[in-house]
Amino acid sequence: MSLQSRFSHSLVSLPSTTQRIVIALSGGLDSSVLLHLAAQYHKSHRHLELLVVHVNHGLQEQANSWQLSCQQQAEALGLPFVAEMVDVEVKARSSLEAVAREKRYQALAKHMDAHSCLLTGHHADDQFETFMLALKRGSGLQGLAAMPQMRNFAAGCLLRPLLLVTRAELEGYAKQQQLCWIEDPSNQSLEFDRNFLRHKVLPELTERWPQWLASTQRSVQLLQESVDLLEELAESDYQTLEREQTLCCESLLLLSPKRQRNVLRYWFKLMNWAYPSQAQLAQIITQASAQQDAKVAVTLAEGQCRRFQACLYLVRKVELLESNLVTNWKLASTPILTLDNGSQLAWQNGGKLLPPSSSQQVSIKFRTHLEQKEFKAFGRVGSRSIKKLLQECKLPPWQRNRLPFVFYDEVLVAIADIYIQKDYACPNNTGIALNWLPTC
């Protein structure tokens, strides 16, 4: 089967709703072949829109000339072209490769919607490198399964149509079609792990065992099947544990330790969090078995895993931000107020809170500002302590100091969208309604 036929066959897996194909073009061998194949495919699939995107990392002196070369390639094929400039700033404990990759995908994501599919030029040699790097790190099945041919990406999907094609095959096609491509000098530097594998390890293995790449590919496919099977099991377990995106500790602890770790990883994936380490998973499971009132938190890259009322919560860093700033709120001109702790408070007509008079100043304060301890809540008999009311509404402790308290002049009239002061309640929804969004 020709490479063009193999490429076309791989695109059969595109979602039926696909309207646009975004081609990631670096100008190197693999993406140049990808672009040429996509352009040939487009001749018989005119209903699809093609967009070529080049990400300029600015890491090499030739970066701008490479961008121009990519633009010329796209224009020669009559395809629209967009260049994205990114700033690659390496932070502590981060590699240049990892940061550049993250920035690149962020730039590509700008051009995605629900009807788009991103094509990248990853090939079989790349798959081998990814597998070996995962092996070096001591990764589990998810890591050793390397790169799936297709996955969700941004609002759409990502497809790697050349993943079963070797670099040697790509080079043969490029020479046959008389294609030109860029050779990045950094690809020769053995400082980078991938280059070491590419130039030192893979040639030795292939010389000794010519079928090494094909064998690795089969192993990766089997690993991916195992990952899919574990995900099906995790999905089933998750259905029994899930409580509005939190996990029931009691049900979690009924599972075997292996299934506990499996469903926790699945939960992290659903919540778009990075997978926790083995040590962090052990801490989370210990937290799940802690005392009911234990204030335990496992710190993670995106925030914390917390326990509240026998459930596990994933709490992002922004949800832990507190505020001491008093904010004045002009309702007439600001239907949605963004507070400095990252939350928002909105209002609309048709609620139970009496609107402020034209002479009253509306302000937002927080628990640290409160002098009063009691509150007469609408629908309750008498007054109760604010602390007790917050406990009754089952608001997690980490949100209580973020909760906006609404004042008319010096009178507390509402606690977020939860409680209204009895004397400021309107009958029959003739007032205003508040809506607090803990995260924007």
Steps between C-alpha positions, in 0.01 A plus 500: 500500500637842404569761765220715357257209535614434856453868580150505351409181684601654835270797437200266482500523882428874489174591679213541256454858623851605392495812284857625531842337510779693671848393389787560741796594279848539646668476161690183590484174308199346674273805493601586141395152389181536708419829324555351154284195578223720644504725193462197270220365721324837486465481121234232541357632828422863423229513766777519759675826578879476541704739714879486535639626833869555575615570856811720519678431829774754432763262638729499196651782294333350195153499660360779282643354180343165593167675546535655154586160352186347655289784366640444152426127521138567591454770236651276232222251575234772511428451870435771763788552742525642852816551708490511879783655703560354847733594782675195642607576855653205681411484869673306774475121465359535146675392182525716189332223299205474740439876521527544122255213447251650745522844337465345155180317585357808670557694178346226286197479730403856402397371158282215623125475538258211542514429124881507465766231498870570546743288297858455621789324330598260779632175353611154615848617602342768721280233655807291585667803663189577705479138615867491602478830689196370689694183582790712629261690730350180638156586360196279532277371222371845407853629438631184332203503263672809356303703245151395393423546134201715590395691809296798609677833464374846598141523371558241228733205446860416407594235244846359427454342155871410459545321830553160332740642241878495558721802449681312223169460314427871539842589363450269203164664422645850536782424255260338256274808508803734492394672821722745687516510877683670784773331702500644851861487629373443854375159384863387491577599860538198728421728793134422432381153600298448183801573283711255699243229442463596133870512410660255743250245627254433218764442227678242718175319580385505138833367376479208743124444466363652174138450614554691824277795410217277379523290816496809719194624312315172565589515869377858523171405334451218751578739784246746361238223502580434865468871576160507328386198701612658829319819404178306443536348847577842649196653331280229652649555847471877462126475439458345846734746675422833336305765693486817285865466391614395849573143610327317785771383742299209637437352154861562396632304796286199406709455185829313486811725523568452127149608405522792742808631321345429161178694567691788660712538185180493294348773721807719455479454124130596493576812703787594265763470773847353455529139613616472863815309588488165680592677825222756454247225425599327824450829691157551344388148594626558854300823506188313388526276807568788743262607777185682392617836633863463397629808318738327264622636165723340239686769307512450123621701200157654429384538860398259774301183557279563806252295700164643611192315625639160399575607144824584318523833318750631247547866589686722254739766627262778401233345725736537796555872448360716778432873499512786747401767248169686542343555157228751416244371251303721263224263398357716221822497297650170617271195474801272561763598756840326496658491845872498570489140625402377153130449571207685343173634636217569256148634537180494296136591550249246628635411842422536869757766602367855538689724254705784651360851496673765291663643812636168633859393437538132412828345612652153514687389809639171630498310829813675620308831492198379695433633846155349538475132586124450455278517191122492458460284192180514294302178547656428842360565847698754701870565447788256474874528507658556160740214573205265558322615185808433287530153650132431431529590131781242467742751353855356501728673754743629235216699337372668814767772513444562127125544540376853413285674761273766347444825689262790441688781674594334832224236501576139403213407266621178335762229532593433136204329330430279801327710766297824498447720804138459612422874492631530142299217344242567227187289448422326172846549345450872442854588604841405366679164497871455571721231350847429640753318281791377716723476191475705182 
